[in-house]
């Protein structure tokens, strides 16, 4: 038994049975009310039970009709499905049979589209899931979210995306691949709890013998993130946003036995109605009623690619078509539409309601559990545009030029000709082959071989011109694909090559940013699911600078609202470019900057920066040791005055000119600007002077400065004066106060 909270579709097979508590004896059977309508009080059944257990027959039929009608309207999209089929065939290079200009003519598909898609796919995956420890950095969205919660949320996402969630990176990769091929990719998030019944042998403490026992174990308890094929998602005709449109329908297929299990757990209702519509054969298949699984346009292409024959008994898989509808509906009859979830079985031309509830009961984040990724947005439309659609005309033209060149060579090697049928004992048709002798009277006069036009060099020029357009549209090049440039006008120098790669990366930046925005929404939804369903005592494995370690995480530790900052970018996945950039920084700072050259700590920092860009050196300290201490930075007394005015506490350095500092600080204390300071801030200045005086004594005394017109600064109030200062302070400080004058403007005091 696996429980998926909101992770319906194929992942809803064992779904929701742990989320909703079933009253003893009800066994998930629907108990329709005799009332003609349901009220809010009727549906407030408590214990988190699905609303479908309390619906009246009339309301149930209304919902079934609502979902069925929406599905029929949204299914009318033949033109869109034909576009998906063309995209898929173009990517896989499947061409229609060719009989023109003759049967058997060249029919090669140049894999331009496949090359562009396969080049961009790993680059975008590297941007979304970089090799760094942090996949994406969290940032508190408001002042109610503390730093510890932010750090813990970041570690949780790192653990889930890298190791915990099954097949997370594979499923995300499938989504991005479909996004490139068709312009759109859909992700679906829910919570899954897999509970398995197992039979194990345990040691009996009384007898000391092993005996077989039955246990229920939790195999997995966490987020289920899946890729939903675009052909299984249905939207209203003029939808523009997956969260804001009137409704969303997700189509999936489930076994009848799985549906029975969900009814037994008290989640589904009306499963018995499905059995009444069909006769169940001995092998468990459904027969009659047109239950054969309807194949989508992309599944048809999948079968074509894999060489699977369609039709026949194997198409009757015994699976039931399930429609999950997420939309606005007045479920409780108060004339206010609320976001609801309906699950219906589409069998025999009918829709049977299996599940109904409010969206908020499953998802406290109040959003439909779908994330929409797009390669290229089309203004005002929900569906985007993919690589095949952008390159379709160019790819077709390149195919034509190439195949015409092959056909031209074929004709030149085996030319067609005309002959006089009475000029000898010849057949109506002749086929040439090496070494074959053909009997003919006077062939020079009785046979004619027409000349064949067409130049190979001009064809190559046309192909190169078209390929340059492909590179511009796809932001790819030979260099980005890791191959030597094949076009004649390709750059030959390293600088020009890097310029092309950098320009291509700039072209990808916008698309990458759009994908990262969708990924940020996905991460936010993951955090919301954890805040709702994370089990107590969860322990995660975190990888950081100090290696791997295990940390506990709880719902209370990840509370708050977060923003997510992308780590990857198009240039970050180019390791060679990153290394060259680091080497350039190293040469400029260590080789030509005296500020860095004369400071061992800074040289160490720059060297560490260089080595950290080399993946084969995980720990630079093994080569360059630990970081040397940074020397203290001395600042002028006027700068100290300005910073202490803001309440900053500063410690004197042994290298300071203490006499200069003491004089400047006491001059400042006698100024009107110091008189306007808060008492606690003035105390900071006084304590700072005391520390200077102590250092003077430690160094063997100090010369007293007697400026002309010396004037003692006003004394601090007695309650503000620290020990050893002021009227009752130490003699050394008192004498210094009397000997230092205070004249000059405020600008002179604070610089």
C-alpha positions as CSV (number, residue, x, y, z in Angstrom):
1,X,0.0,0.0,0.0
2,X,1.4,3.4,-1.0
3,X,-0.3,6.6,0.0
4,X,0.1,9.7,-2.2
5,X,-1.3,12.9,-0.7
6,X,-2.3,14.8,-3.8
7,X,0.0,12.8,-6.0
8,X,-2.7,11.4,-8.1
9,X,-2.4,10.1,-11.6
10,X,-0.3,6.9,-11.8
11,X,1.1,7.7,-8.4
12,X,-2.4,7.8,-7.1
13,X,-2.6,4.0,-7.5
14,X,-2.4,3.3,-3.7
15,X,-3.3,6.9,-2.9
16,X,-4.7,8.9,0.0
17,X,-5.6,5.9,2.1
18,X,-3.4,7.1,5.0
19,X,-4.6,10.7,4.7
20,X,-8.3,10.1,5.3
21,X,-9.5,8.2,8.3
22,X,-12.5,5.9,7.5
23,X,-15.2,5.3,10.0
24,X,-15.4,1.6,11.1
25,X,-17.7,-0.4,8.9
26,X,-18.2,2.0,6.1
27,X,-15.5,0.3,4.0
28,X,-15.3,3.3,1.7
29,X,-18.8,2.8,0.3
30,X,-20.8,5.8,-0.6
31,X,-23.7,6.7,1.7
32,X,-25.8,9.1,-0.4
33,X,-28.0,11.4,1.4
34,X,-31.7,11.5,0.6
35,X,-31.6,15.3,0.6
36,X,-31.8,16.8,-2.9
37,X,-29.0,19.2,-2.2
38,X,-25.9,19.3,0.0
39,X,-25.3,22.2,2.4
40,X,-22.0,23.2,4.0
41,X,-23.1,21.6,7.2
42,X,-23.8,18.3,5.3
43,X,-20.3,18.2,3.9
44,X,-18.6,19.1,7.2
45,X,-18.1,15.4,8.1
46,X,-14.9,15.7,10.1
47,X,-12.0,13.4,10.5
48,X,-10.6,14.6,7.1
49,X,-12.9,12.3,5.2
50,X,-13.3,12.9,1.5
51,X,-16.5,14.9,0.7
52,X,-17.5,12.2,-1.8
53,X,-18.6,10.0,1.1
54,X,-21.4,12.4,1.9
55,X,-22.6,13.6,-1.5
56,X,-26.2,13.2,-2.6
57,X,-27.0,11.3,-5.8
58,X,-28.0,14.5,-7.5
59,X,-24.8,16.3,-6.6
60,X,-22.7,13.3,-7.6
61,X,-24.4,13.3,-11.1
62,X,-23.9,17.0,-11.5
63,X,-20.2,16.6,-10.8
64,X,-19.9,13.7,-13.2
65,X,-21.6,15.7,-15.9
66,X,-19.4,18.7,-15.2
67,X,-16.1,16.8,-15.5
68,X,-17.3,14.8,-18.5
69,X,-18.4,17.9,-20.4
70,X,-15.1,19.8,-19.6
71,X,-13.1,16.8,-20.8
72,X,-15.0,16.5,-24.1
73,X,-14.5,20.2,-24.8
74,X,-10.8,20.2,-23.9
75,X,-10.2,17.0,-26.0
76,X,-11.1,18.8,-29.2
77,X,-7.5,19.7,-30.1
78,X,-6.6,17.7,-33.2
79,X,-4.4,20.4,-34.6
80,X,-2.4,20.6,-31.4
81,X,-1.9,16.9,-31.2
82,X,-0.8,16.8,-34.9
83,X,1.8,19.4,-34.1
84,X,3.1,17.2,-31.2
85,X,3.3,14.2,-33.5
86,X,5.3,16.2,-36.1
87,X,7.6,17.4,-33.4
88,X,8.3,13.9,-32.1
89,X,8.8,12.5,-35.6
90,X,11.1,15.3,-36.5
91,X,13.2,14.8,-33.4
92,X,13.6,11.0,-33.9
93,X,14.1,11.4,-37.7
94,X,11.1,9.3,-38.8
95,X,10.1,10.3,-42.3
96,X,7.1,9.3,-44.4
97,X,7.8,6.8,-47.3
98,X,9.1,8.6,-50.4
99,X,8.0,7.8,-54.0
100,X,9.0,11.0,-55.7
101,X,11.0,11.6,-57.9
102,X,11.1,7.8,-58.0
103,X,10.6,4.9,-55.6
104,X,13.7,4.4,-53.6
105,X,15.0,7.9,-53.9
106,X,17.1,9.3,-51.1
107,X,15.0,9.9,-48.0
108,X,17.6,10.7,-45.3
109,X,16.6,13.0,-42.4
110,X,19.5,15.2,-41.2
111,X,19.4,15.1,-37.4
112,X,19.6,18.9,-37.0
113,X,16.7,19.1,-34.5
114,X,18.0,16.1,-32.5
115,X,21.4,17.7,-32.3
116,X,20.1,21.0,-31.0
117,X,17.8,19.4,-28.4
118,X,20.4,17.0,-27.2
119,X,22.9,19.9,-26.9
120,X,20.6,22.1,-24.9
121,X,19.2,19.4,-22.7
122,X,22.3,18.7,-20.5
123,X,23.2,22.4,-20.5
124,X,19.8,23.3,-19.0
125,X,19.9,20.4,-16.5
126,X,23.4,21.6,-15.4
127,X,21.9,25.0,-14.8
128,X,18.9,23.7,-12.8
129,X,20.9,21.1,-10.9
130,X,24.5,22.3,-10.7
131,X,27.3,20.2,-9.1
132,X,27.6,22.6,-6.2
133,X,26.5,21.5,-2.7
134,X,23.5,23.9,-2.9
135,X,21.2,23.3,-5.8
136,X,19.3,26.6,-5.1
137,X,19.9,29.1,-2.2
138,X,17.0,30.0,0.1
139,X,16.3,33.5,1.2
140,X,13.8,34.7,3.8
141,X,10.9,36.4,2.2
142,X,9.8,38.4,5.2
143,X,11.0,39.3,8.7
144,X,9.0,36.5,10.3
145,X,11.3,33.9,8.8
146,X,14.5,33.4,10.9
147,X,18.0,32.5,9.6
148,X,18.0,29.0,11.1
149,X,14.7,28.1,9.3
150,X,16.2,29.4,6.1
151,X,19.3,27.3,6.4
152,X,17.4,24.2,7.4
153,X,15.0,24.6,4.4
154,X,18.0,24.9,2.1
155,X,19.6,21.7,3.4
156,X,16.2,19.9,3.2
157,X,15.8,20.8,-0.5
158,X,19.4,19.8,-1.2
159,X,18.9,16.4,0.3
160,X,15.5,15.8,-1.4
161,X,16.6,16.8,-4.9
162,X,19.9,15.0,-4.8
163,X,19.3,11.7,-3.0
164,X,16.0,11.3,-1.2
165,X,13.2,11.7,-3.8
166,X,13.2,8.6,-6.1
167,X,14.3,9.4,-9.6
168,X,14.0,13.1,-9.0
169,X,16.7,14.1,-11.5
170,X,15.5,11.6,-14.1
171,X,12.0,12.8,-13.9
172,X,13.1,16.4,-14.1
173,X,15.3,15.6,-17.1
174,X,12.3,14.0,-18.9
175,X,10.3,17.2,-18.2
176,X,13.0,19.5,-19.6
177,X,13.5,17.2,-22.7
178,X,9.7,17.4,-23.5
179,X,9.9,21.1,-22.8
180,X,12.6,21.4,-25.5
181,X,10.7,19.2,-28.0
182,X,7.2,20.6,-27.6
183,X,7.7,23.9,-25.8
184,X,6.1,22.8,-22.6
185,X,6.8,20.4,-19.7
186,X,4.6,19.6,-16.8
187,X,5.7,18.5,-13.3
188,X,3.3,17.2,-10.6
189,X,4.1,17.2,-6.9
190,X,2.4,15.2,-4.1
191,X,3.2,13.4,-1.0
192,X,3.7,9.6,-1.1
193,X,3.8,7.2,1.8
194,X,4.6,3.6,0.7
195,X,3.6,1.0,3.3
196,X,4.5,-2.6,2.4
197,X,3.3,-5.8,4.0
198,X,6.3,-8.1,4.5
199,X,6.9,-11.6,5.9
200,X,10.2,-11.9,7.9
201,X,11.8,-14.3,10.4
202,X,12.5,-13.0,13.8
203,X,14.1,-14.4,16.9
204,X,11.6,-15.4,19.6
205,X,13.1,-14.1,23.0
206,X,11.2,-16.9,24.9
207,X,12.0,-19.9,22.8
208,X,15.2,-18.7,21.2
209,X,13.9,-19.9,17.8
210,X,13.2,-17.9,14.7
211,X,9.6,-17.7,13.7
212,X,7.8,-16.0,10.7
213,X,6.0,-12.8,11.5
214,X,4.0,-10.3,9.4
215,X,4.9,-6.6,9.5
216,X,3.9,-3.4,7.8
217,X,7.0,-1.3,7.0
218,X,7.2,2.2,5.6
219,X,9.3,2.0,2.5
220,X,9.2,5.7,1.6
221,X,7.6,8.7,3.2
222,X,8.2,11.9,1.2
223,X,7.5,14.0,-1.8
224,X,6.6,12.3,-5.1
225,X,7.7,14.4,-8.1
226,X,6.7,13.1,-11.5
227,X,6.8,14.2,-15.1
228,X,3.4,14.3,-16.7
229,X,3.3,14.0,-20.5
230,X,1.8,17.1,-22.2
231,X,-0.7,14.9,-24.1
232,X,-2.2,13.8,-20.7
233,X,-3.0,17.4,-19.6
234,X,-6.1,19.1,-20.7
235,X,-6.8,22.8,-20.4
236,X,-9.6,25.2,-21.5
237,X,-9.3,26.6,-25.0
238,X,-8.2,30.2,-23.9
239,X,-6.3,29.3,-20.8
240,X,-3.1,31.3,-20.2
241,X,-2.0,30.1,-16.7
242,X,-2.1,26.7,-15.3
243,X,-3.0,28.0,-11.8
244,X,-5.5,30.7,-12.8
245,X,-7.5,29.0,-15.6
246,X,-11.0,27.6,-15.0
247,X,-9.9,24.0,-14.6
248,X,-7.1,21.5,-15.3
249,X,-7.7,17.8,-16.1
250,X,-5.0,15.2,-15.8
251,X,-5.6,11.9,-17.5
252,X,-4.1,8.6,-16.2
253,X,-4.8,4.9,-16.2
254,X,-5.3,2.6,-13.2
255,X,-6.0,-1.1,-12.7
256,X,-9.3,-2.1,-11.4
257,X,-7.7,-3.9,-8.5
258,X,-6.0,-0.7,-7.4
259,X,-9.3,1.1,-7.5
260,X,-10.8,-1.6,-5.3
261,X,-8.0,-1.2,-2.8
262,X,-8.7,2.5,-2.6
263,X,-12.3,1.9,-2.0
264,X,-11.5,-0.5,0.8
265,X,-9.3,2.1,2.4
266,X,-12.2,4.6,2.4
267,X,-10.9,6.9,-0.3
268,X,-12.8,6.0,-3.4
269,X,-16.5,5.3,-3.9
270,X,-18.6,3.7,-6.7
271,X,-15.9,1.3,-7.8
272,X,-18.6,-1.4,-7.8
273,X,-20.4,0.6,-10.5
274,X,-17.4,0.0,-12.8
275,X,-17.7,-3.7,-12.3
276,X,-21.4,-3.6,-13.3
277,X,-20.5,-2.0,-16.6
278,X,-18.1,-4.8,-17.6
279,X,-18.0,-8.5,-17.5
280,X,-14.8,-9.5,-15.7
281,X,-13.0,-12.4,-17.4
282,X,-10.9,-15.0,-15.5
283,X,-7.6,-13.3,-16.3
284,X,-8.8,-10.1,-14.7
285,X,-9.3,-8.1,-17.9
286,X,-12.3,-6.0,-18.6
287,X,-14.3,-7.0,-21.7
288,X,-17.0,-5.1,-23.5
289,X,-17.9,-1.4,-23.4
290,X,-15.0,-0.2,-25.4
291,X,-12.5,-0.3,-22.5
292,X,-9.4,-0.5,-24.7
293,X,-6.9,2.1,-23.7
294,X,-7.0,5.1,-26.0
295,X,-3.5,5.8,-27.2
296,X,-2.3,9.4,-27.2
297,X,-0.4,11.0,-30.2
298,X,3.0,10.7,-28.4
299,X,2.4,7.1,-27.4
300,X,1.7,6.3,-31.1
301,X,5.1,7.8,-32.0
302,X,6.7,5.8,-29.1
303,X,5.4,2.6,-30.5
304,X,6.6,3.6,-34.0
305,X,10.1,4.3,-32.6
306,X,10.3,1.1,-30.6
307,X,8.8,-1.0,-33.4
308,X,5.8,-2.1,-31.4
309,X,2.8,-3.3,-33.4
310,X,-0.5,-1.7,-32.3
311,X,-3.9,-3.2,-32.5
312,X,-5.1,-6.6,-31.4
313,X,-5.8,-8.1,-27.9
314,X,-2.7,-6.5,-26.4
315,X,-4.2,-3.1,-26.6
316,X,-6.8,-4.1,-24.1
317,X,-4.7,-3.6,-21.0
318,X,-7.5,-3.8,-18.5
319,X,-6.7,-0.3,-17.2
320,X,-9.4,2.2,-16.5
321,X,-9.1,5.8,-17.8
322,X,-9.1,8.1,-14.8
323,X,-9.7,11.9,-15.1
324,X,-8.5,14.1,-12.2
325,X,-10.2,17.5,-12.5
326,X,-8.9,20.5,-10.5
327,X,-11.2,23.5,-10.8
328,X,-13.6,26.0,-9.4
329,X,-17.0,24.5,-8.3
330,X,-19.8,25.3,-5.9
331,X,-19.6,22.0,-4.0
332,X,-21.6,23.0,-0.9
333,X,-24.4,25.1,-2.5
334,X,-23.6,28.5,-1.0
335,X,-23.2,30.2,-4.4
336,X,-19.4,30.6,-3.9
337,X,-17.1,28.6,-6.1
338,X,-14.2,26.9,-4.3
339,X,-11.2,25.1,-5.6
340,X,-12.1,21.4,-5.7
341,X,-10.6,18.1,-6.8
342,X,-12.7,15.5,-8.6
343,X,-11.6,12.0,-9.7
344,X,-13.9,10.2,-12.1
345,X,-13.6,6.9,-14.0
346,X,-14.2,7.3,-17.7
347,X,-15.7,4.0,-18.8
348,X,-18.3,3.0,-21.4
349,X,-18.9,6.6,-22.4
350,X,-19.8,7.5,-18.8
351,X,-18.1,9.3,-16.0
352,X,-18.3,7.7,-12.6
353,X,-17.3,9.9,-9.6
354,X,-14.7,8.2,-7.4
355,X,-13.4,11.0,-5.2
356,X,-14.3,14.6,-4.4
357,X,-12.9,17.0,-1.9
358,X,-11.7,20.6,-1.5
359,X,-8.2,21.3,-2.8
360,X,-7.3,22.9,0.6
361,X,-7.9,19.6,2.3
362,X,-5.0,18.0,0.4
363,X,-2.8,21.0,-0.3
364,X,-2.6,23.7,2.4
365,X,-0.5,25.8,0.0
366,X,-3.8,26.3,-2.0
367,X,-2.2,25.7,-5.4
368,X,-2.9,23.0,-8.0
369,X,-0.1,20.5,-7.8
370,X,1.4,21.3,-11.2
371,X,4.5,23.3,-12.3
372,X,4.6,24.5,-15.9
373,X,8.1,24.7,-17.6
374,X,8.4,26.5,-20.9
375,X,11.2,26.7,-23.5
376,X,9.8,29.7,-25.4
377,X,6.7,31.5,-24.3
378,X,4.1,32.5,-26.9
379,X,2.4,35.8,-25.9
380,X,-1.2,35.4,-24.7
381,X,-1.1,31.6,-24.9
382,X,-0.7,28.7,-22.5
383,X,1.3,26.5,-24.9
384,X,4.8,27.5,-25.8
385,X,7.0,26.7,-28.8
386,X,9.7,24.0,-28.9
387,X,12.9,23.5,-30.9
388,X,11.3,21.3,-33.7
389,X,8.7,23.9,-34.4
390,X,11.4,26.6,-34.7
391,X,13.6,24.5,-36.9
392,X,11.0,22.7,-38.9
393,X,11.3,24.7,-42.2
394,X,15.1,24.8,-42.0
395,X,15.4,21.1,-41.2
396,X,13.1,20.3,-44.1
397,X,15.1,22.5,-46.5
398,X,18.4,20.9,-45.4
399,X,16.9,17.4,-45.9
400,X,15.8,18.4,-49.4
401,X,19.2,19.8,-50.4
402,X,21.0,16.8,-49.1
403,X,18.7,14.2,-50.6
404,X,18.7,16.0,-54.0
405,X,22.5,15.9,-53.9
406,X,22.4,12.1,-53.3
407,X,19.9,11.6,-56.0
408,X,22.0,13.7,-58.4
409,X,25.0,11.4,-57.7
410,X,22.8,8.3,-58.2
411,X,21.7,9.6,-61.6
412,X,25.2,10.4,-62.6
413,X,26.4,6.9,-61.5
414,X,23.4,5.1,-63.1
415,X,22.1,7.5,-65.7
416,X,18.7,7.1,-67.4
417,X,18.7,7.1,-71.2
418,X,16.4,6.8,-74.3
419,X,16.8,4.2,-77.0
420,X,15.1,3.1,-80.2
421,X,13.1,-0.1,-79.4
422,X,13.7,-1.5,-82.9
423,X,17.5,-0.9,-82.8
424,X,18.3,-4.4,-81.7
425,X,17.2,-7.1,-79.5
426,X,16.8,-5.1,-76.3
427,X,14.3,-5.2,-73.5
428,X,11.9,-2.4,-72.7
429,X,13.9,-1.5,-69.6
430,X,17.6,-1.8,-68.9
431,X,19.3,-1.7,-65.5
432,X,23.0,-0.9,-65.5
433,X,25.6,-2.7,-63.4
434,X,29.4,-3.0,-63.5
435,X,30.7,-5.4,-66.1
436,X,27.3,-5.9,-67.8
437,X,27.2,-6.1,-71.6
438,X,24.1,-4.9,-73.4
439,X,23.5,-5.9,-77.0
440,X,22.5,-3.0,-79.2
441,X,22.9,-2.0,-82.9
442,X,24.8,1.3,-83.3
443,X,24.3,2.5,-79.7
444,X,25.9,5.9,-80.5
445,X,23.0,6.7,-82.7
446,X,20.2,4.7,-81.2
447,X,20.6,5.5,-77.5
448,X,20.6,9.0,-75.9
449,X,21.9,9.8,-72.4
450,X,20.8,13.3,-71.4
451,X,23.2,15.5,-69.4
452,X,22.4,16.0,-65.6
453,X,22.8,19.5,-64.2
454,X,23.5,20.4,-60.5
455,X,26.8,21.3,-58.8
456,X,27.9,19.8,-55.5
457,X,29.8,22.9,-54.3
458,X,26.7,25.1,-54.5
459,X,24.7,22.6,-52.5
460,X,27.3,22.7,-49.7
461,X,27.1,26.4,-49.7
462,X,23.4,26.4,-49.3
463,X,23.6,23.9,-46.4
464,X,26.2,26.0,-44.6
465,X,24.0,29.1,-45.0
466,X,21.0,27.2,-43.5
467,X,23.1,25.8,-40.7
468,X,24.1,29.3,-39.6
469,X,20.4,30.1,-39.2
470,X,20.1,26.9,-37.1
471,X,22.9,28.0,-34.8
472,X,21.3,31.4,-34.3
473,X,17.8,30.0,-33.6
474,X,19.1,27.3,-31.3
475,X,22.0,29.1,-29.6
476,X,24.3,26.2,-30.4
477,X,27.5,25.7,-32.4
478,X,30.1,23.0,-33.1
479,X,32.1,24.4,-30.2
480,X,29.2,24.2,-27.7
481,X,28.7,20.5,-28.7
482,X,32.4,19.7,-28.1
483,X,33.3,19.2,-31.7
484,X,35.8,20.9,-34.1
485,X,34.2,23.5,-36.3
486,X,33.1,21.9,-39.7
487,X,32.0,25.0,-41.6
488,X,34.5,26.8,-43.8
489,X,33.9,30.2,-42.2
490,X,34.2,29.0,-38.6
491,X,36.6,30.9,-36.4
492,X,40.1,29.5,-36.0
493,X,41.5,31.4,-33.0
494,X,40.8,30.6,-29.3
495,X,39.6,34.1,-28.6
496,X,37.1,34.0,-31.5
497,X,35.9,30.6,-30.4
498,X,35.4,31.7,-26.8
499,X,33.5,34.8,-28.0
500,X,31.1,32.5,-29.9
501,X,30.5,30.3,-26.9
502,X,30.0,33.3,-24.6
503,X,27.6,34.8,-27.1
504,X,25.6,31.6,-27.2
505,X,25.5,31.5,-23.4
506,X,24.1,35.0,-23.4
507,X,21.3,33.8,-25.8
508,X,20.5,31.0,-23.4
509,X,20.3,33.2,-20.3
510,X,16.7,34.3,-20.8
511,X,15.4,30.8,-21.4
512,X,17.5,29.5,-18.5
513,X,16.0,32.2,-16.2
514,X,12.5,31.2,-17.2
515,X,13.2,27.6,-16.4
516,X,14.8,28.6,-13.1
517,X,11.7,30.6,-12.2
518,X,9.6,27.5,-12.7
519,X,12.1,25.5,-10.7
520,X,11.8,28.0,-7.9
521,X,8.0,27.5,-7.8
522,X,8.6,23.8,-7.7
523,X,10.9,24.1,-4.7
524,X,8.5,26.4,-2.9
525,X,5.8,23.8,-3.4
526,X,8.1,21.1,-2.0
527,X,8.7,23.2,1.1
528,X,4.9,23.7,1.5
529,X,4.4,19.9,1.3
530,X,7.1,19.3,3.9
531,X,5.5,21.9,6.2
532,X,2.2,20.0,5.9
533,X,3.3,16.3,5.8
534,X,6.9,15.9,7.0
535,X,7.0,13.0,9.5
536,X,8.4,13.5,13.0
537,X,11.9,12.2,13.5
538,X,13.0,12.6,9.8
539,X,16.8,12.5,9.4
540,X,18.4,13.9,6.3
541,X,21.9,13.4,4.9
542,X,23.6,16.7,4.1
543,X,26.8,17.2,2.1
544,X,28.8,20.3,2.9
545,X,32.3,21.7,3.0
546,X,33.1,19.3,5.9
547,X,31.8,16.2,4.1
548,X,28.6,14.3,4.8
549,X,26.7,14.4,8.0
550,X,23.2,13.5,9.3
551,X,20.8,16.1,10.7
552,X,17.3,15.8,12.0
553,X,14.6,18.0,10.6
554,X,11.1,18.8,11.8
555,X,8.1,20.8,10.6
556,X,8.8,23.5,13.2
557,X,12.3,24.0,11.9
558,X,11.3,24.9,8.3
559,X,8.4,27.3,9.0
560,X,8.4,30.5,7.1
561,X,8.2,32.0,3.6
562,X,11.2,31.7,1.3
563,X,12.5,33.0,-1.9
564,X,14.9,30.9,-3.9
565,X,18.1,32.2,-5.6
566,X,19.4,30.2,-8.6
567,X,22.9,29.0,-8.3
568,X,23.6,27.8,-11.9
569,X,24.0,29.9,-15.0
570,X,24.9,29.1,-18.6
571,X,28.6,29.9,-18.0
572,X,28.9,28.0,-14.7
573,X,28.4,24.7,-16.6
574,X,31.3,25.4,-18.9
575,X,34.1,24.1,-16.7
576,X,36.9,25.1,-19.1
577,X,35.6,28.7,-19.3
578,X,35.4,28.9,-15.5
579,X,38.9,27.6,-15.1
580,X,40.3,30.1,-17.7
581,X,38.4,32.9,-15.9
582,X,39.9,31.9,-12.5
583,X,43.4,31.7,-14.0
584,X,43.0,35.2,-15.5
585,X,41.9,36.5,-12.1
586,X,44.9,34.8,-10.5
587,X,47.4,36.3,-13.0
588,X,46.0,39.8,-12.6
589,X,46.0,39.8,-8.8
590,X,49.1,37.8,-7.9
591,X,51.2,38.8,-10.8
592,X,50.5,42.5,-11.0
593,X,48.7,43.8,-7.9
594,X,51.0,45.0,-5.1
595,X,48.1,45.0,-2.6
596,X,47.9,41.2,-3.0
597,X,51.5,40.4,-3.8
598,X,52.7,41.7,-0.4
599,X,50.1,39.9,1.7
600,X,50.4,36.1,2.2
601,X,46.8,35.8,3.3
602,X,45.5,37.4,0.1
603,X,47.8,35.3,-2.1
604,X,46.5,32.2,-0.3
605,X,42.8,33.3,-0.9
606,X,43.4,33.9,-4.6
607,X,45.2,30.5,-4.9
608,X,42.3,28.8,-3.1
609,X,39.9,30.5,-5.5
610,X,41.8,29.1,-8.5
611,X,42.1,25.5,-7.1
612,X,38.4,25.4,-6.1
613,X,37.5,25.6,-9.8
614,X,39.3,22.3,-10.5
615,X,37.0,19.4,-9.8
616,X,39.8,16.9,-9.4
617,X,41.0,18.9,-6.4
618,X,38.2,18.7,-3.8
619,X,40.4,20.0,-0.9
620,X,42.8,22.8,-1.8
621,X,44.2,22.9,1.8
622,X,46.1,19.6,1.1
623,X,48.2,21.6,-1.4
624,X,48.5,25.0,0.1
625,X,47.8,24.4,3.8
626,X,45.4,26.4,6.0
627,X,44.7,30.0,5.5
628,X,47.3,32.3,7.2
629,X,46.0,35.0,9.5
630,X,45.0,38.3,7.9
631,X,47.0,41.3,9.1
632,X,45.0,43.9,10.9
633,X,44.0,47.0,8.9
634,X,44.8,50.3,10.4
635,X,42.4,53.2,9.9
636,X,42.8,56.9,10.6
637,X,41.5,58.5,13.8
638,X,39.0,60.6,11.8
639,X,37.6,57.4,10.3
640,X,37.3,55.9,13.8
641,X,35.4,58.9,15.0
642,X,32.9,58.6,12.2
643,X,32.3,54.9,12.8
644,X,32.1,55.3,16.6
645,X,29.4,58.0,16.1
646,X,27.3,55.1,14.7
647,X,27.8,53.1,17.8
648,X,30.6,50.8,16.4
649,X,33.1,49.6,19.0
650,X,36.7,49.6,17.7
651,X,39.9,48.2,19.2
652,X,43.2,50.1,18.8
653,X,46.1,48.3,17.0
654,X,49.7,48.1,18.3
655,X,50.8,49.6,15.0
656,X,48.7,52.8,15.5
657,X,50.3,56.2,16.2
658,X,48.7,56.3,19.7
659,X,49.6,60.0,20.3
660,X,47.9,61.0,17.1
661,X,44.8,58.9,17.8
662,X,44.5,60.2,21.4
663,X,44.7,63.8,20.4
664,X,42.2,63.4,17.5
665,X,39.7,61.6,19.7
666,X,39.9,64.2,22.5
667,X,39.5,66.9,20.0
668,X,36.5,65.1,18.8
669,X,35.1,64.8,22.3
670,X,35.2,68.5,22.7
671,X,33.3,69.2,19.6
672,X,29.5,70.0,19.4
673,X,29.0,67.0,17.2
674,X,30.2,64.7,20.0
675,X,28.0,66.6,22.5
676,X,25.0,65.6,20.4
677,X,25.9,61.9,20.6
678,X,24.0,59.4,22.7
679,X,25.7,58.9,26.1
680,X,26.4,55.2,25.4
681,X,28.1,56.2,22.1
682,X,30.3,58.8,23.8
683,X,31.3,56.1,26.3
684,X,32.5,54.0,23.4
685,X,34.9,56.9,22.4
686,X,36.1,57.3,26.0
687,X,36.8,53.6,26.4
688,X,38.6,53.6,23.1
689,X,40.9,56.4,24.3
690,X,41.6,54.4,27.5
691,X,42.8,51.4,25.5
692,X,45.2,53.7,23.6
693,X,46.5,55.0,26.9
694,X,47.1,51.5,28.1
695,X,49.1,50.6,25.0
696,X,51.2,53.8,25.4
697,X,52.1,52.7,29.0
698,X,52.9,49.2,27.8
699,X,55.3,50.7,25.2
700,X,57.2,52.6,27.9
701,X,55.3,56.0,28.2
702,X,54.3,58.6,25.7
703,X,55.3,62.2,24.9
704,X,52.8,64.7,26.0
705,X,51.6,67.1,23.3
706,X,51.1,70.7,24.2
707,X,49.3,72.4,21.4
708,X,48.9,76.2,21.4
709,X,45.6,77.2,23.0
710,X,44.9,73.9,24.7
711,X,41.4,73.6,26.0
712,X,40.0,70.8,28.0
713,X,36.9,69.1,26.6
714,X,33.8,69.1,28.7
715,X,33.8,66.3,31.2
716,X,31.3,63.5,31.0
717,X,28.6,63.3,33.6
718,X,29.8,61.3,36.6
719,X,27.4,58.4,36.0
720,X,28.7,58.1,32.4
721,X,32.4,58.1,33.2
722,X,34.0,54.7,33.2
723,X,36.4,53.6,35.9
724,X,39.8,55.4,35.7
725,X,38.4,58.4,33.7
726,X,36.9,61.8,34.4
727,X,37.1,63.8,37.6
728,X,37.8,60.7,39.7
729,X,39.8,58.9,37.0
730,X,43.5,58.0,36.7
731,X,46.0,60.9,36.8
732,X,47.5,60.0,33.4
733,X,44.2,60.5,31.7
734,X,43.4,63.7,33.6
735,X,46.8,65.2,32.6
736,X,46.3,64.2,29.0
737,X,42.8,65.9,29.0
738,X,44.3,69.1,30.2
739,X,47.1,69.1,27.7
740,X,45.2,68.5,24.5
741,X,43.5,71.4,22.7
742,X,40.4,71.2,20.7
743,X,40.0,73.6,17.8
744,X,38.8,73.2,14.3
745,X,35.7,72.7,12.3
746,X,33.5,69.6,12.4
747,X,34.7,68.7,8.9
748,X,38.3,68.6,10.3
749,X,37.2,66.4,13.2
750,X,35.5,63.5,11.2
751,X,37.2,64.0,7.8
